[in-house]
Amino acid sequence: MKKDWLYNFLSSCVGAFRDEESGARVDDFKLNHLDLPRDELIRWWIEFRLRQTGIVYGTPLASEETIAFHTSKGYAQRRAVFLAILGAEAELAMEVGCAVSHCTVGNIRVGELLVCFALLCRELELAEKIHELIPLVPADGSVPKKLLRYAAKVGRVLPRRAYLFGNPLIGLPIHNSFNYVDAKTLGRIAVVYYERGHVDRRAIGRVLAYDDREKEHLLRAMVGLTLADRPLGVGSLRVVRRQIRSAGLPRKTRKALRRMLKQPASPKAVADAVGNDRVRNFLLEQVILGATLDGHFSERERGYVGDLAGRLGVSPGDLARLEAEVVAFYETHKAYLDLFMVGTAVRSYRQRMPEQLKQTLRENLGLITKEIKAKKGLADLLYRTSLGEELTKEERKKMGRQFLDILRSIPSLAIFSIPGGAILLPLLFTILPRGLKPRAFAEATKKEGGREII
């Protein structure tokens, strides 16, 4: 990359940023979370934005120009992924500034972003030098050459910690999870920096220590997941070792993680090390992502994920919901499937989900039948369809809604609660007892793919 690439890239991000739109998003979020204290509000807002932008899944919703790189190979493709993630992180940091009432403009804002990225790279002294230079930077026009030199230094460090080695192109999607952790950490750094107005080393140290813990938990769980299925080959071991090194973890932690490659942590050991619910939810979601994205979700991997979920106190229903949400994201943003190599994963999920879901429906058939009979309106509609009577469009919608209400009340069937869950109803109709099968309704629903059921 060229010497001034980072400064120029961040300048373009600043030029495209709209304070009014960002402020409106923040205000809407505040109105919907009036019960949250200020510190919690900012933390939840960062998580909310990371989900909106796709960074939770390591897949930023990039521009059409970036998507066009899906036809490229090697370095060009990796660079496209890297810049898309970097742009999403820069936007998040600027939005944090607006959220804490610190909105600057032009070159000044670029300088502040450089401080945040230097801190993310753990270049605290460099971050302090950039911060000290910002008062000399004009909002518009030429900037001091010293600032460009500092930007070039940050620009050399950032790509080295971009986790491009071992990303989904190779098949071990720890890359995705680390991008999420980094983006979340950058958001927290921005909160500290913008609120205090200077580089507070102690506060930044706490943020970076939390980043270390999340990455350590993640690597323990992800390597355990991988080794639960099969031994790692020489190439894969090299990938994981480089991922451990790229994570920037303390030396003692790196040594412990390298030892783990010979004796992986059990689900119990991974769960016991997790200290709070925030880390628990993050960890399980990311392990599901890692298990799903390579398109190979074996019984051993499934057993590991299920064991880990149980030890973390996550119910089978919540586990099914988390897995469905991961795949639903990629289903919604299909333009990114080729770029991030997850098309196979989604197809694999589609292929195995019906049989798994049928089995869960069979296991809960007694409860489903009891609930159907308890709903008088639904029972009446079913009786009419059993006599061959054709229901009106409104009656069919009502029946669909009542079926979904029943299924959504059963924790292990939480997948019916996600958007578009109605398209799965035909699976229920295949296992219902003969007297409860809504024949005409089921056929019509199957033909229409569940589109009318809301």
C-alpha positions as CSV (number, residue, x, y, z in Angstrom):
1,M,0.0,0.0,0.0
2,K,1.1,3.6,-0.6
3,K,2.7,5.6,2.2
4,D,-0.3,7.9,2.7
5,W,-3.0,5.3,2.1
6,L,-4.5,5.4,5.6
7,Y,-4.7,9.2,5.8
8,N,-6.4,9.3,2.4
9,F,-8.7,6.4,3.2
10,L,-9.8,8.0,6.5
11,S,-10.3,11.4,4.8
12,S,-12.7,9.7,2.4
13,C,-14.6,8.1,5.3
14,V,-14.9,11.5,7.0
15,G,-16.1,13.1,3.8
16,A,-18.8,10.5,3.4
17,F,-20.0,10.7,7.0
18,R,-23.2,12.6,7.7
19,D,-23.5,13.9,11.3
20,E,-27.3,14.5,10.9
21,E,-28.0,10.8,9.9
22,S,-25.8,9.5,12.7
23,G,-27.4,11.8,15.3
24,A,-30.9,10.7,14.2
25,R,-29.9,7.0,14.6
26,V,-28.5,7.7,18.1
27,D,-31.6,9.7,19.1
28,D,-33.9,6.9,17.9
29,F,-31.9,4.4,19.9
30,K,-32.1,6.5,23.0
31,L,-35.9,6.9,22.7
32,N,-36.2,3.1,22.6
33,H,-34.0,2.5,25.6
34,L,-35.0,5.2,28.1
35,D,-34.5,2.8,31.0
36,L,-30.8,2.3,30.4
37,P,-28.2,4.4,32.3
38,R,-25.9,6.4,30.2
39,D,-22.9,4.1,30.3
40,E,-25.0,1.1,29.5
41,L,-26.7,3.0,26.7
42,I,-23.5,3.6,24.9
43,R,-22.3,0.0,25.3
44,W,-25.6,-1.3,24.0
45,W,-25.7,1.2,21.2
46,I,-22.2,0.1,20.0
47,E,-23.4,-3.5,20.0
48,F,-26.6,-2.5,18.1
49,R,-24.6,-0.7,15.4
50,L,-22.2,-3.6,15.0
51,R,-25.2,-5.8,14.3
52,Q,-26.6,-3.3,11.9
53,T,-23.4,-3.1,9.9
54,G,-22.8,-6.9,10.0
55,I,-19.5,-6.7,11.9
56,V,-20.9,-9.1,14.6
57,Y,-20.6,-11.7,11.9
58,G,-17.3,-10.3,10.6
59,T,-18.9,-9.3,7.3
60,P,-19.3,-5.6,6.9
61,L,-22.1,-4.3,4.6
62,A,-19.8,-2.7,2.1
63,S,-20.3,-0.7,-1.1
64,E,-21.0,-2.1,-4.5
65,E,-17.5,-1.3,-5.5
66,T,-16.1,-3.5,-2.7
67,I,-18.5,-6.3,-3.6
68,A,-17.1,-6.2,-7.1
69,F,-13.9,-7.5,-5.8
70,H,-15.5,-10.9,-5.3
71,T,-14.2,-11.8,-8.8
72,S,-10.6,-11.0,-7.7
73,K,-8.3,-13.4,-6.1
74,G,-5.5,-13.4,-3.5
75,Y,-4.3,-10.0,-2.3
76,A,-6.9,-7.9,-4.1
77,Q,-9.7,-9.9,-2.4
78,R,-8.1,-9.8,1.0
79,R,-7.5,-6.0,0.6
80,A,-11.1,-5.5,-0.3
81,V,-12.2,-7.3,2.9
82,F,-9.7,-5.4,5.0
83,L,-10.8,-2.0,3.7
84,A,-14.5,-2.8,4.1
85,I,-14.0,-3.7,7.7
86,L,-11.7,-0.6,8.3
87,G,-14.4,1.7,6.8
88,A,-17.1,0.2,9.1
89,E,-14.8,0.7,12.1
90,A,-14.1,4.3,11.2
91,E,-17.8,5.0,10.8
92,L,-18.5,3.4,14.2
93,A,-15.8,5.6,15.9
94,M,-17.2,8.8,14.3
95,E,-20.7,7.8,15.5
96,V,-19.4,7.2,19.0
97,G,-18.1,10.8,18.9
98,C,-21.6,12.1,18.0
99,A,-23.2,9.9,20.7
100,V,-21.0,11.5,23.4
101,S,-21.5,15.0,21.9
102,H,-18.0,15.2,20.4
103,C,-18.5,16.0,16.7
104,T,-15.5,17.5,14.9
105,V,-14.9,18.0,11.2
106,G,-12.4,17.6,8.4
107,N,-8.8,17.0,9.1
108,I,-9.3,17.3,12.8
109,R,-11.7,14.3,12.7
110,V,-9.2,12.3,10.7
111,G,-6.6,13.0,13.3
112,E,-8.8,11.8,16.1
113,L,-9.5,8.6,14.1
114,L,-5.8,8.1,13.8
115,V,-5.5,8.3,17.6
116,C,-8.2,5.7,18.0
117,F,-6.6,3.3,15.5
118,A,-3.2,3.8,17.0
119,L,-4.6,2.9,20.4
120,L,-6.3,-0.2,18.9
121,C,-2.9,-1.2,17.6
122,R,-1.5,-0.7,21.2
123,E,0.7,2.1,20.0
124,L,0.0,4.4,23.0
125,E,3.0,6.6,22.6
126,L,2.2,7.2,18.9
127,A,-1.4,7.9,19.8
128,E,-0.3,10.6,22.3
129,K,2.0,12.2,19.7
130,I,-0.9,12.4,17.2
131,H,-3.2,13.8,19.9
132,E,-0.7,16.5,20.8
133,L,-0.5,17.5,17.1
134,I,-4.2,17.8,16.5
135,P,-4.5,21.5,17.8
136,L,-2.1,22.5,15.0
137,V,-4.3,20.8,12.3
138,P,-6.6,23.0,10.3
139,A,-10.1,21.6,9.6
140,D,-9.5,22.1,5.8
141,G,-6.5,22.4,3.6
142,S,-2.9,21.1,4.1
143,V,-1.9,19.3,7.2
144,P,1.5,19.1,9.0
145,K,3.9,16.7,7.4
146,K,4.5,15.2,10.8
147,L,0.9,14.1,11.0
148,L,1.2,12.3,7.7
149,R,4.3,10.5,8.9
150,Y,2.4,9.4,12.0
151,A,-0.5,8.3,9.9
152,A,2.0,6.2,7.8
153,K,3.2,4.5,10.9
154,V,-0.3,3.5,11.9
155,G,-0.9,2.5,8.3
156,R,2.0,0.0,8.5
157,V,0.8,-1.6,11.8
158,L,-2.9,-2.0,10.9
159,P,-2.6,-4.5,8.0
160,R,-0.3,-6.7,10.1
161,R,-3.0,-7.2,12.7
162,A,-5.8,-7.6,10.1
163,Y,-6.1,-11.5,10.6
164,L,-6.1,-12.0,6.8
165,F,-4.0,-15.1,7.3
166,G,-6.5,-17.8,8.3
167,N,-9.6,-16.0,7.2
168,P,-12.6,-17.7,5.6
169,L,-10.6,-18.0,2.4
170,I,-8.5,-20.6,4.1
171,G,-11.4,-22.1,6.1
172,L,-10.8,-21.2,9.7
173,P,-13.1,-18.2,10.3
174,I,-11.5,-17.0,13.5
175,H,-10.8,-14.0,11.3
176,N,-14.5,-13.0,11.5
177,S,-14.7,-13.2,15.2
178,F,-11.5,-11.2,15.8
179,N,-12.8,-8.4,13.5
180,Y,-15.9,-8.2,15.7
181,V,-13.8,-8.0,18.9
182,D,-11.5,-5.3,17.3
183,A,-14.5,-3.2,16.2
184,K,-16.1,-3.5,19.6
185,T,-12.8,-2.6,21.2
186,L,-12.4,0.4,18.9
187,G,-15.9,1.6,19.9
188,R,-14.9,1.4,23.6
189,I,-11.6,3.2,22.9
190,A,-13.5,6.0,21.1
191,V,-15.8,6.4,24.1
192,V,-12.9,6.8,26.5
193,Y,-10.9,9.1,24.2
194,Y,-13.8,11.4,23.2
195,E,-15.2,11.7,26.7
196,R,-11.9,12.4,28.4
197,G,-10.4,14.5,25.6
198,H,-7.0,13.0,25.9
199,V,-5.2,9.6,25.9
200,D,-6.0,8.2,29.4
201,R,-3.5,5.3,29.5
202,R,-5.1,3.6,32.6
203,A,-8.6,3.6,31.1
204,I,-7.3,2.5,27.7
205,G,-5.4,-0.3,29.4
206,R,-8.6,-1.6,30.9
207,V,-10.3,-1.7,27.5
208,L,-7.4,-3.5,25.9
209,A,-7.2,-6.0,28.8
210,Y,-10.9,-6.8,28.2
211,D,-10.1,-7.3,24.5
212,D,-7.3,-9.7,25.5
213,R,-9.7,-11.8,27.6
214,E,-12.4,-12.0,24.9
215,K,-9.8,-13.1,22.3
216,E,-8.3,-15.7,24.7
217,H,-11.8,-17.2,25.4
218,L,-12.5,-17.2,21.7
219,L,-9.3,-19.0,20.7
220,R,-9.7,-21.6,23.4
221,A,-13.3,-22.3,22.3
222,M,-12.6,-22.2,18.5
223,V,-9.5,-24.4,18.6
224,G,-11.4,-26.8,20.9
225,L,-14.2,-26.9,18.3
226,T,-11.8,-27.6,15.5
227,L,-10.0,-30.4,17.3
228,A,-13.2,-31.9,18.4
229,D,-13.8,-32.8,14.8
230,R,-10.4,-33.8,13.5
231,P,-6.7,-33.3,14.2
232,L,-5.2,-30.2,12.7
233,G,-2.8,-30.7,9.8
234,V,0.6,-28.9,9.5
235,G,-0.9,-26.1,7.4
236,S,-3.9,-25.5,9.8
237,L,-1.6,-25.5,12.8
238,R,0.5,-22.8,11.1
239,V,-2.6,-20.8,10.5
240,V,-3.7,-21.0,14.1
241,R,-0.3,-20.2,15.5
242,R,-0.2,-17.1,13.3
243,Q,-3.7,-16.1,14.5
244,I,-2.5,-16.4,18.1
245,R,0.5,-14.3,17.3
246,S,-1.5,-11.7,15.4
247,A,-4.0,-11.3,18.2
248,G,-1.4,-9.3,20.2
249,L,-2.1,-11.2,23.4
250,P,0.3,-11.2,26.4
251,R,3.2,-13.6,26.1
252,K,2.1,-15.9,28.9
253,T,-1.4,-16.3,27.3
254,R,0.2,-17.0,23.9
255,K,2.3,-19.8,25.3
256,A,-0.8,-21.3,27.1
257,L,-2.8,-21.2,23.8
258,R,0.0,-22.9,21.8
259,R,0.1,-25.7,24.4
260,M,-3.6,-26.1,23.9
261,L,-3.0,-27.1,20.3
262,K,-1.7,-30.4,21.7
263,Q,-4.3,-30.7,24.5
264,P,-7.4,-28.6,23.7
265,A,-9.6,-27.1,26.4
266,S,-12.8,-29.0,27.0
267,P,-16.2,-27.3,26.9
268,K,-16.3,-27.4,30.7
269,A,-12.9,-25.7,30.9
270,V,-13.9,-23.0,28.4
271,A,-17.2,-22.4,30.2
272,D,-15.6,-22.2,33.6
273,A,-13.3,-19.5,32.4
274,V,-16.1,-17.2,31.3
275,G,-16.8,-14.6,33.9
276,N,-20.1,-12.9,32.9
277,D,-23.1,-13.1,30.6
278,R,-21.8,-10.6,28.1
279,V,-18.8,-12.8,27.3
280,R,-20.9,-15.9,27.4
281,N,-23.3,-14.7,24.8
282,F,-20.5,-13.3,22.6
283,L,-18.5,-16.6,22.9
284,L,-21.3,-18.9,22.0
285,E,-22.5,-16.8,19.0
286,Q,-19.0,-16.7,17.6
287,V,-18.4,-20.4,18.1
288,I,-21.7,-21.1,16.2
289,L,-20.4,-18.8,13.5
290,G,-17.1,-20.6,13.3
291,A,-18.8,-24.0,13.1
292,T,-21.3,-22.9,10.5
293,L,-19.2,-20.8,8.1
294,D,-16.9,-23.6,6.8
295,G,-20.0,-25.5,5.5
296,H,-18.9,-28.6,7.5
297,F,-20.9,-29.0,10.8
298,S,-20.1,-32.6,11.8
299,E,-21.8,-34.5,14.7
300,R,-18.7,-34.1,16.8
301,E,-18.7,-30.3,16.2
302,R,-22.4,-30.2,17.0
303,G,-21.8,-32.2,20.2
304,Y,-19.1,-29.7,21.2
305,V,-21.3,-26.7,20.6
306,G,-24.2,-28.3,22.4
307,D,-22.0,-29.3,25.4
308,L,-20.5,-25.8,25.6
309,A,-24.0,-24.2,25.3
310,G,-25.3,-26.4,28.2
311,R,-22.4,-25.5,30.4
312,L,-22.8,-21.8,29.7
313,G,-26.5,-22.1,30.7
314,V,-27.9,-21.6,27.2
315,S,-31.1,-23.7,26.4
316,P,-31.4,-25.8,23.3
317,G,-34.1,-23.3,22.0
318,D,-31.8,-20.4,22.4
319,L,-29.0,-22.3,20.8
320,A,-31.2,-23.0,17.8
321,R,-32.2,-19.4,17.6
322,L,-28.6,-18.2,17.6
323,E,-27.7,-20.6,14.8
324,A,-30.7,-19.5,12.8
325,E,-29.8,-15.8,13.3
326,V,-26.3,-16.3,11.9
327,V,-27.6,-18.0,8.8
328,A,-30.5,-15.5,8.5
329,F,-28.0,-12.7,8.3
330,Y,-26.2,-14.2,5.3
331,E,-29.6,-15.1,3.7
332,T,-30.6,-11.5,3.9
333,H,-27.3,-10.2,2.4
334,K,-26.6,-12.6,-0.3
335,A,-24.4,-10.2,-2.2
336,Y,-21.7,-10.9,0.2
337,L,-21.8,-14.7,0.0
338,D,-19.2,-15.0,-2.7
339,L,-16.9,-12.3,-1.3
340,F,-16.8,-13.9,2.2
341,M,-17.0,-17.6,1.0
342,V,-20.0,-18.5,3.1
343,G,-22.4,-19.7,0.3
344,T,-21.5,-23.3,1.0
345,A,-22.2,-22.9,4.7
346,V,-25.7,-21.5,4.1
347,R,-26.5,-24.3,1.6
348,S,-25.2,-26.8,4.1
349,Y,-27.4,-25.4,6.8
350,R,-30.5,-25.4,4.5
351,Q,-29.8,-29.1,3.7
352,R,-29.5,-30.3,7.3
353,M,-32.0,-28.0,9.0
354,P,-35.3,-29.6,7.8
355,E,-34.4,-33.0,9.2
356,Q,-33.2,-31.5,12.5
357,L,-36.3,-29.4,12.8
358,K,-38.6,-32.3,12.0
359,Q,-36.9,-34.3,14.8
360,T,-37.4,-31.4,17.2
361,L,-41.1,-31.1,16.1
362,R,-41.6,-34.9,16.7
363,E,-40.1,-34.6,20.2
364,N,-42.6,-31.9,21.0
365,L,-45.5,-33.3,19.1
366,G,-47.5,-34.2,22.3
367,L,-47.3,-30.6,23.5
368,I,-48.1,-29.1,20.1
369,T,-51.2,-31.3,19.8
370,K,-52.3,-30.4,23.2
371,E,-52.0,-26.7,22.5
372,I,-53.8,-27.0,19.1
373,K,-56.8,-28.7,20.8
374,A,-56.8,-26.0,23.5
375,K,-57.2,-23.2,20.9
376,K,-60.9,-23.4,20.1
377,G,-60.7,-21.2,17.0
378,L,-57.8,-23.1,15.6
379,A,-59.5,-26.4,16.3
380,D,-62.7,-25.2,14.5
381,L,-60.7,-24.2,11.4
382,L,-58.9,-27.5,11.3
383,Y,-62.1,-29.4,11.5
384,R,-63.5,-27.4,8.6
385,T,-60.4,-28.1,6.5
386,S,-60.6,-31.8,7.4
387,L,-64.1,-31.8,5.8
388,G,-62.7,-30.4,2.6
389,E,-63.9,-26.9,3.1
390,E,-61.8,-24.2,1.6
391,L,-60.9,-21.3,4.0
392,T,-60.8,-17.7,3.0
393,K,-57.5,-15.8,2.8
394,E,-58.0,-14.2,6.2
395,E,-58.9,-17.5,7.8
396,R,-55.8,-19.0,6.5
397,K,-53.7,-16.1,7.8
398,K,-55.4,-16.5,11.2
399,M,-54.6,-20.2,11.2
400,G,-51.0,-19.6,10.3
401,R,-50.6,-17.0,13.0
402,Q,-52.1,-19.4,15.6
403,F,-49.8,-22.2,14.6
404,L,-46.8,-19.9,14.9
405,D,-48.0,-18.7,18.3
406,I,-47.9,-22.3,19.5
407,L,-44.5,-23.1,18.1
408,R,-43.0,-19.8,19.3
409,S,-44.1,-20.7,22.9
410,I,-41.9,-23.8,22.9
411,P,-38.3,-22.9,23.7
412,S,-36.6,-25.5,21.5
413,L,-38.6,-24.2,18.5
414,A,-37.4,-20.6,18.8
415,I,-36.4,-20.7,15.2
416,F,-40.0,-20.0,14.2
417,S,-39.6,-16.6,15.9
418,I,-37.0,-15.3,13.5
419,P,-38.2,-13.2,10.5
420,G,-39.5,-15.5,7.8
421,G,-40.0,-18.4,10.2
422,A,-43.4,-19.0,8.7
423,I,-41.9,-20.6,5.6
424,L,-41.0,-23.6,7.9
425,L,-44.6,-24.4,8.7
426,P,-45.0,-27.1,6.0
427,L,-42.5,-29.2,8.1
428,L,-45.0,-29.2,10.9
429,F,-47.9,-30.3,8.7
430,T,-45.9,-33.4,7.6
431,I,-45.8,-34.8,11.1
432,L,-49.2,-33.8,12.5
433,P,-51.6,-36.7,13.2
434,R,-54.1,-37.4,10.4
435,G,-57.0,-35.7,12.2
436,L,-55.1,-32.5,12.7
437,K,-53.6,-32.1,9.2
438,P,-55.0,-29.0,7.5
439,R,-54.7,-30.6,4.1
440,A,-55.9,-27.8,1.7
441,F,-54.2,-25.2,3.9
442,A,-50.9,-27.0,4.0
443,E,-50.8,-27.5,0.2
444,A,-51.6,-23.9,-0.5
445,T,-49.0,-22.8,2.1
446,K,-46.4,-25.1,0.6
447,K,-47.0,-23.8,-2.9
448,E,-46.7,-20.2,-1.7
449,G,-43.6,-20.8,0.4
450,G,-45.4,-19.4,3.5
451,R,-45.6,-15.9,2.1
452,E,-49.1,-15.2,3.2
453,I,-48.6,-16.2,6.8
454,I,-47.8,-13.2,8.9
